[in-house]
């Protein structure tokens, strides 16, 4: 079953707005799309007539709707796979060492368990979890990785 928090539109919009590059790319893509659609319909209207232009406009609309549905479906599929998250955590626990490294007091297993708790509480997202798990397993001081991701 899908995690409702993973499908939160506010979170998706927040991620989009937080990255200026994504906002600029989205605006440029929208403007370019509108210009290309208007140009295509205008050229078809001038060369083949008004009926052909309307058929072209309807066809482009249906293709865009299909692409939107496929894109949203792919996003929801990717965002709603909790088993892959659990598998990544289990894999990290299997690779983790249960002895403290250096002069640190936290073992890799404890770090992975703590990161799992942070993820469950919603303090870190999927991408941050992946990075944190990798860092915890390769760091000499796993407790620093946990502190950094709190």
C-alpha positions in Angstrom: 0.0 0.0 0.0 1.3 3.5 -0.9 2.5 5.8 1.8 0.2 8.9 1.8 3.1 11.2 2.8 5.0 10.1 -0.3 2.2 11.3 -2.5 1.8 14.7 -0.8 1.5 17.3 -3.6 2.7 20.0 -1.2 6.0 18.2 -0.8 6.4 17.8 -4.6 5.6 21.5 -5.2 8.0 22.4 -2.3 10.8 20.5 -3.9 10.1 22.1 -7.3 10.1 25.6 -5.8 13.2 25.0 -3.7 15.2 24.4 -6.8 15.5 27.5 -8.9 17.0 25.5 -11.8 13.9 23.3 -11.9 11.6 26.3 -11.9 13.5 28.0 -14.7 13.5 24.7 -16.7 9.7 24.2 -16.2 8.9 27.8 -17.2 11.0 27.5 -20.3 9.5 24.2 -21.3 6.0 25.5 -20.8 6.7 28.6 -22.9 8.4 26.5 -25.6 5.5 24.1 -25.7 2.9 26.8 -26.1 4.9 28.5 -28.9 5.4 25.2 -30.8 1.7 24.2 -30.5 0.5 27.6 -31.7 3.1 27.6 -34.5 2.1 24.1 -35.6 -1.6 24.9 -35.6 -1.0 28.2 -37.5 1.2 26.4 -40.2 -1.4 23.7 -40.6 -4.2 26.3 -40.9 -2.3 28.2 -43.5 -1.3 25.2 -45.6 -4.2 22.8 -45.3 -7.2 24.8 -44.0 -9.0 25.4 -40.7 -10.5 21.8 -40.4 -7.0 20.3 -40.6 -5.8 22.8 -38.0 -8.5 21.8 -35.6 -7.8 18.1 -36.1 -4.1 18.8 -35.5 -5.0 20.7 -32.3 -7.2 17.9 -31.0 -4.5 15.3 -31.8 -1.8 17.3 -30.1 -4.1 17.8 -27.0 -4.8 14.0 -26.8 -1.1 13.2 -27.1 -0.2 15.7 -24.4 -2.9 14.3 -22.2 -1.6 10.7 -22.7 1.9 11.9 -21.9 0.7 13.6 -18.7 -1.1 10.5 -17.6 1.9 8.3 -18.2 4.2 10.8 -16.5 2.0 11.1 -13.4 1.6 7.3 -13.3 5.4 6.8 -13.4 5.9 9.4 -10.7 3.4 7.7 -8.4 4.8 4.3 -9.1 8.3 5.4 -8.2 7.2 7.3 -5.1 5.0 4.6 -3.8 7.3 1.6 -3.5 8.0 1.2 0.2 9.4 -2.3 -0.3 12.4 -0.9 -2.1 13.1 1.4 0.9 12.9 -1.5 3.3 15.1 -3.6 1.1 17.7 -0.8 1.0 17.7 -0.5 4.8 17.9 -4.3 5.2 20.8 -4.5 2.8 22.6 -1.7 4.7 22.0 -3.6 8.0 23.4 -6.8 6.5 26.6 -4.9 5.4 26.9 -2.9 8.6 29.6 -3.7 11.2 28.6 -4.1 14.8 31.9 -2.7 16.3 32.6 1.0 16.8 35.1 2.5 14.4 38.0 4.6 15.6 37.2 6.4 18.8 33.5 6.8 17.9 30.8 5.4 20.2 28.3 4.4 17.5 28.4 1.3 15.4 27.4 1.1 11.8 24.4 -1.0 12.8 23.3 1.6 15.3 23.7 4.4 12.7 21.6 2.5 10.1 18.9 1.9 12.8 18.9 5.6 13.8 18.7 6.7 10.1 15.8 4.3 9.7 14.0 6.0 12.6 14.7 9.5 11.1 13.3 8.3 7.8 10.2 6.8 9.5 9.6 10.1 11.3 9.8 12.0 8.0 12.9 13.9 8.9 14.8 12.7 5.8 13.5 11.8 2.3 14.4 8.8 0.0 17.4 10.5 -1.6 18.8 11.7 1.7 18.3 8.2 3.2 20.3 6.6 0.3 23.1 9.0 0.8 23.1 8.7 4.6 23.2 4.9 4.4 26.1 5.0 2.1 27.9 7.6 4.2 27.2 5.6 7.4 28.7 2.4 6.0 31.8 4.1 4.6 32.5 6.7 7.3 35.0 6.2 10.2 32.5 8.1 12.4 28.9 6.9 11.7 27.6 9.1 14.5 28.6 12.2 12.6 26.6 11.0 9.6 23.5 10.5 11.9 24.0 14.0 13.4 24.3 15.6 10.0 21.0 14.1 8.8 18.9 15.0 11.9 
